[in-house]
Amino acid sequence: MTRQRRPTMDDVARASGVSKATVSRVLAGVEGGCSAATAEVVRATARRLGYVVNALAASLRSRQTYTIGLLVADVSNPFFGGIAKGVEARLSQTGYSVILGNTGNSPARERHLARVLIEKQIDGLIAAPSAAASDHLLEVQQAGIGVVLVDSDLPGSGLDSVTIDNRGAAEAGVRHLLESGHRRIGIVTGPLEAMFDQQRLEGAQTAIAAFTAHGAELVVAGADLEAGGGEAAARSLMAGPAPPSAVFVTNNMMTLGFLVGLAGLGLRVPRDVSLIAFDDQDWYCVTTPRLTAIANPGQEMGFLAADRLLRRLAGTPPEAGGGLLDAKLIRRDSVRALHPAEVT
């Protein structure tokens, strides 16, 4: 039986009516050089013919591996899953493949995986760091590898980033609690190793500082960013003689744990405590009550991070300040407005 000949780049060029160089640029994800319509014709023709990029040959010619590293803190967390989905959606339009690394919220593991990816000679790295200290990411940059951070920023480092205004979003959320009459507000956060947790705590504190004459804040920093930390925080905050009337939780997994902890104490939202949670998730809308939340657009962040990295790899630096996305406060049913007599 004669083996069928594999289609070549020359075949794609002839069938598309363009040059081989144009096919090469389009399938490598390099922007410019042809119209969007022509690029789509090339990609459609490659799919129809069953053309597969010879990654090894392309790598030897260009001294690129056409691989991108992606480091996330927890692949089981829907927020990071959204980031990965956005990255893959953008890179699937190019000839790049993704190597996924799960750091497990461990700075030490993140450091190890970053060095492994350098050894793999990746062309670029997208990272959602689990800690504020990110010297290992600077090592990646110093190795000549483009780096884009997601949901984090290192001012002055030269690293590109895609993030939201964590301080402003947290301030807006806690201000909503204050405007609803709450003065004794609890804050549940992670261990404050990650930049986003630090910024969200600062934003919440800024909002509360405007009302210092009326009350004080209660902060519980969990040992991790997992549901167990949120459950422990619920017991710590709500089982005492003077529990808060409202709580702000800075991430989705701890929110899940906090709700479990409340149920174990026989407490309900918002009857016994009002609640605002970060990282709006699909399940926030199917709880009773539906949770008021701050939407953190993970999938959009992943798509934009991949796009900014591709631009850097193509020699076109992305626009300054273009990596800041909106995080909206979505008001639902988990915040109860206090009667003036209830305000303490």
SULURTA-V496911 format. One record per backbone hydrogen bond with DSSP energy under -0.5 kcal/mol. NH is the residue of the N-H (numbers start at 0). CO is the residue of the C=O. E is the energy in kcal/mol with one decimal. If there is no record, write none. Layout:
nh: (NH/NH)
co: (CO/CO)
e: (E/E)
This chain:
nh: (11/12/13/14/15/16/17/22/23/24/25/26/27/28/29/30/38/39/40/41/42/43/44/45/46/47/48/49/50/54/57/58/59/60/61/62/63/67/68/69/70/71/71/76/77/79/80/81/82/83/84/85/86/87/88/89/90/91/92/93/95/96/98/99/100/102/102/104/105/106/109/110/111/112/113/114/115/116/117/118/119/120/121/122/123/124/125/126/127/128/131/133/136/137/138/139/140/141/142/142/143/144/145/147/148/149/150/156/159/161/162/164/165/168/169/170/171/172/173/174/175/176/177/178/179/180/181/184/184/185/186/187/188/188/197/198/199/200/201/202/203/204/205/206/207/208/209/209/210/211/213/214/217/219/221/221/228/229/230/231/232/233/234/235/236/237/238/242/244/245/246/247/248/248/249/254/255/256/257/258/259/260/261/262/263/264/264/265/266/271/272/273/274/275/276/277/278/279/283/284/285/286/288/290/291/292/293/294/294/296/297/300/301/302/303/304/305/306/307/308/309/310/311/312/313/314/315/316/321/323/324/324/329/329/330/331/332/335/336/337/341/342/342)
co: (7/8/9/10/11/12/12/18/19/20/21/22/23/25/24/28/34/35/36/37/38/39/40/41/42/43/44/45/45/52/53/54/55/56/57/58/58/96/123/98/125/69/100/73/75/76/76/77/78/79/80/81/82/83/84/85/86/87/89/90/90/65/67/97/69/71/100/72/102/104/105/106/107/108/109/110/111/112/113/114/115/117/116/66/66/145/68/147/70/126/192/131/133/133/134/135/136/137/138/139/140/139/122/124/159/126/161/153/146/148/322/324/163/164/165/166/167/168/169/170/171/172/173/174/175/177/176/182/215/245/217/247/186/219/193/194/195/196/197/198/199/200/201/202/203/204/205/206/207/208/210/210/184/186/188/219/225/225/226/227/228/229/230/231/232/233/234/239/183/183/273/185/246/275/187/250/251/252/253/254/255/256/257/258/259/260/261/262/261/267/267/244/333/246/291/248/293/293/280/281/282/282/286/283/274/329/276/292/327/294/295/296/297/298/299/300/301/302/303/304/305/306/307/308/309/311/310/314/318/320/162/322/292/327/328/329/289/333/334/179/338/338/339)
e: (-1.8/-2.5/-2.6/-2.5/-1.8/-1.5/-1.9/-1.8/-2.4/-2.3/-2.6/-2.6/-1.1/-1.3/-2.4/-0.5/-2.4/-2.0/-1.9/-2.3/-2.3/-2.7/-2.5/-2.4/-2.1/-2.4/-2.6/-1.0/-2.5/-1.4/-2.7/-2.4/-2.3/-2.2/-2.5/-2.0/-0.6/-3.0/-2.8/-2.6/-2.5/-0.5/-2.3/-1.6/-0.5/-0.5/-2.2/-2.1/-1.6/-2.5/-2.2/-2.3/-2.5/-2.6/-2.3/-1.8/-2.6/-2.2/-1.2/-2.0/-0.5/-2.3/-2.7/-0.6/-3.1/-2.9/-0.7/-1.1/-1.5/-0.6/-2.5/-2.2/-2.1/-2.9/-2.1/-1.6/-2.0/-2.3/-1.6/-2.0/-1.5/-1.6/-1.5/-2.7/-0.9/-2.7/-2.8/-2.3/-2.7/-0.7/-3.3/-0.7/-0.9/-1.2/-1.6/-1.3/-1.9/-2.7/-1.1/-0.5/-1.8/-1.6/-1.1/-2.4/-2.7/-2.6/-3.0/-2.1/-1.3/-2.5/-2.7/-0.7/-1.8/-2.7/-2.4/-2.5/-2.2/-2.1/-2.5/-2.3/-1.6/-1.3/-2.3/-2.9/-1.0/-1.8/-2.1/-1.0/-0.8/-2.8/-3.4/-2.7/-0.6/-2.4/-1.7/-2.5/-2.4/-2.2/-2.2/-2.3/-2.2/-2.5/-2.1/-1.9/-2.2/-2.2/-0.7/-0.9/-2.3/-1.1/-2.3/-0.7/-2.0/-2.9/-3.0/-0.7/-0.7/-1.2/-2.3/-2.2/-1.8/-1.9/-1.7/-2.2/-2.8/-2.6/-1.4/-0.5/-1.9/-1.2/-2.1/-2.7/-0.5/-2.5/-2.5/-1.4/-2.0/-1.9/-2.5/-2.2/-1.8/-2.6/-2.4/-2.2/-2.0/-1.1/-0.6/-1.2/-2.6/-3.0/-1.2/-2.6/-2.5/-2.1/-1.9/-1.8/-0.8/-1.3/-1.3/-1.6/-1.2/-0.6/-0.5/-2.4/-0.6/-2.2/-2.1/-0.6/-2.9/-0.6/-2.1/-2.4/-2.4/-2.3/-2.5/-2.5/-2.3/-2.2/-2.6/-2.1/-2.6/-2.0/-1.8/-2.5/-1.6/-1.6/-3.2/-0.6/-1.4/-0.9/-2.9/-0.6/-3.8/-0.6/-0.7/-0.5/-1.6/-0.5/-0.5/-3.0/-2.5/-0.7/-0.8)
